[in-house]
């Protein structure tokens, strides 16, 4: 049975002690992205019991929304209201982090959460949103812990090995 996704009111502004913005900038995270990540983690945590979640895909569902060759819904702005299985970034639109018209998932993730394009931004994106987590820790709780870990401590040592199950998880 399809259920309606909970939405976070726009006026809800969660807080979290984080690294200074100068430190977060090294990971491709500015104030706008930091605030969105805090909001996303709060949304995931608040509504964990009500969400369809999986780190493998941004958003999957049987619907009339445009989709790619893997069956993923192409544009965050075309996200349906119910029945979707989403990764952490895919839940951003339900957390009230608006997508631009015809903005694809990669662009949405880069604009709203972490700037990628080489270096530490790519490491941060992989730490928080990599599909490889679906094989190691495919849980909302794990996604929330990874987002908050990054915001409070940066990318951990051996982050690739952790996401692939080769090293113990630093956040458990």
C-alpha positions as CSV (number, residue, x, y, z in Angstrom):
1,X,0.0,0.0,0.0
2,X,1.3,3.4,-0.9
3,X,1.6,5.9,1.9
4,X,2.0,9.7,1.7
5,X,5.5,11.0,2.5
6,X,5.7,13.3,5.5
7,X,6.8,16.8,4.7
8,X,8.8,19.1,7.0
9,X,7.3,22.5,7.4
10,X,9.5,25.2,5.8
11,X,9.5,27.2,9.0
12,X,11.1,24.3,10.9
13,X,14.8,25.2,11.3
14,X,16.8,22.5,13.1
15,X,20.2,23.3,14.6
16,X,23.5,21.4,15.1
17,X,26.9,22.3,16.3
18,X,29.2,21.9,13.2
19,X,32.7,22.5,12.1
20,X,33.4,26.2,11.2
21,X,32.3,27.1,7.7
22,X,35.9,27.5,6.7
23,X,36.5,23.9,7.5
24,X,33.3,22.7,5.8
25,X,34.3,24.7,2.7
26,X,37.2,22.3,2.2
27,X,34.5,19.6,1.7
28,X,32.5,21.6,-0.8
29,X,29.9,22.7,1.8
30,X,28.9,26.3,2.3
31,X,26.4,27.8,4.7
32,X,23.4,27.0,2.3
33,X,24.5,23.4,1.9
34,X,25.3,23.0,5.6
35,X,21.9,24.2,6.6
36,X,20.3,21.8,4.0
37,X,22.3,18.9,5.4
38,X,21.2,19.7,8.9
39,X,17.6,19.9,7.8
40,X,17.9,16.6,5.8
41,X,19.4,14.7,8.8
42,X,16.6,16.1,11.0
43,X,13.9,15.0,8.5
44,X,15.3,11.5,8.1
45,X,15.6,11.1,11.9
46,X,12.1,12.5,12.7
47,X,10.3,10.4,10.1
48,X,12.4,7.3,9.9
49,X,9.6,4.9,10.7
50,X,7.4,6.4,7.9
51,X,10.0,6.5,5.1
52,X,10.8,4.1,2.3
53,X,14.6,4.1,2.2
54,X,17.5,2.6,0.2
55,X,20.9,4.1,-0.5
56,X,21.2,2.4,-3.9
57,X,19.0,4.8,-5.9
58,X,18.0,8.5,-5.6
59,X,14.3,7.7,-6.2
60,X,12.5,4.6,-7.6
61,X,8.8,4.2,-8.1
62,X,6.2,3.1,-10.5
63,X,4.7,6.4,-11.8
64,X,4.4,8.6,-14.8
65,X,7.4,10.7,-13.8
66,X,10.3,10.8,-16.4
67,X,12.9,8.2,-15.5
68,X,16.4,7.1,-16.6
69,X,17.5,3.7,-18.0
70,X,17.7,2.3,-14.4
71,X,14.1,3.3,-13.7
72,X,15.0,6.2,-11.4
73,X,12.9,9.3,-11.5
74,X,15.0,11.8,-13.4
75,X,14.1,15.1,-11.8
76,X,13.7,15.9,-8.1
77,X,10.9,18.4,-9.0
78,X,8.9,15.5,-10.5
79,X,9.0,13.5,-7.3
80,X,5.6,11.9,-6.5
81,X,4.0,12.3,-3.1
82,X,4.0,8.6,-2.1
83,X,5.4,5.2,-2.6
84,X,9.0,6.1,-3.5
85,X,12.1,4.4,-2.2
86,X,14.7,7.1,-1.8
87,X,18.3,7.5,-0.7
88,X,19.3,10.2,1.7
89,X,19.6,12.9,-1.0
90,X,16.4,11.7,-2.6
91,X,14.5,12.6,0.5
92,X,15.7,16.2,0.3
93,X,12.7,17.3,-1.7
94,X,10.4,15.9,1.0
95,X,12.5,17.7,3.7
96,X,11.6,21.0,2.0
97,X,14.8,21.4,0.1
98,X,13.4,22.6,-3.2
99,X,14.5,21.4,-6.6
100,X,14.8,23.6,-9.6
101,X,12.6,22.9,-12.7
102,X,14.2,20.0,-14.7
103,X,17.2,19.8,-12.3
104,X,18.7,16.3,-12.3
105,X,19.7,14.4,-9.2
106,X,23.4,15.0,-9.6
107,X,22.9,18.8,-10.0
108,X,20.4,18.9,-7.2
109,X,22.8,17.1,-4.8
110,X,25.7,19.4,-5.8
111,X,23.6,22.5,-5.5
112,X,21.9,21.6,-2.3
113,X,24.3,19.4,-0.3
114,X,27.9,19.2,-1.5
115,X,29.9,20.6,-4.4
116,X,31.8,17.9,-6.2
117,X,34.3,18.0,-8.9
118,X,37.4,16.5,-7.4
119,X,39.1,16.3,-4.0
120,X,37.4,16.5,-0.7
121,X,34.0,17.4,-2.1
122,X,33.9,14.1,-3.8
123,X,35.0,12.4,-0.6
124,X,32.2,14.1,1.3
125,X,29.6,13.2,-1.3
126,X,30.6,9.6,-1.3
127,X,30.7,9.5,2.5
128,X,27.2,10.7,2.8
129,X,25.4,9.5,-0.4
130,X,27.3,6.7,-2.1
131,X,25.2,3.8,-3.4
132,X,27.8,1.4,-1.9
133,X,26.3,2.0,1.5
134,X,23.4,-0.1,0.3
135,X,25.7,-3.1,0.8
136,X,27.1,-2.1,4.2
137,X,24.7,0.1,6.1
138,X,21.5,0.7,4.2
139,X,19.7,2.4,7.1
140,X,18.3,5.8,7.7
141,X,20.1,5.8,11.1
142,X,23.4,5.2,9.3
143,X,22.7,8.0,6.8
144,X,21.9,10.4,9.6
145,X,25.1,9.5,11.4
146,X,27.2,9.9,8.3
147,X,25.8,13.4,7.6
148,X,26.3,14.5,11.1
149,X,29.7,13.0,11.3
150,X,30.8,14.9,8.3
151,X,29.3,18.2,9.6
152,X,30.9,17.8,13.0
153,X,34.2,16.1,12.2
154,X,34.8,16.0,8.4
155,X,35.4,13.0,6.2
156,X,36.8,10.1,8.3
157,X,39.9,8.2,7.6
158,X,39.3,5.1,5.5
159,X,35.9,6.4,4.4
160,X,36.1,4.4,1.1
161,X,36.9,1.2,3.0
162,X,34.1,1.8,5.4
163,X,31.6,2.3,2.6
164,X,32.7,-0.9,1.0
165,X,32.7,-2.9,4.2
166,X,36.5,-3.3,4.4
167,X,37.0,-1.3,7.6
168,X,34.8,-1.0,10.7
169,X,32.3,1.9,10.7
170,X,33.6,4.8,12.8
171,X,30.1,5.9,13.8
172,X,28.8,2.7,15.5
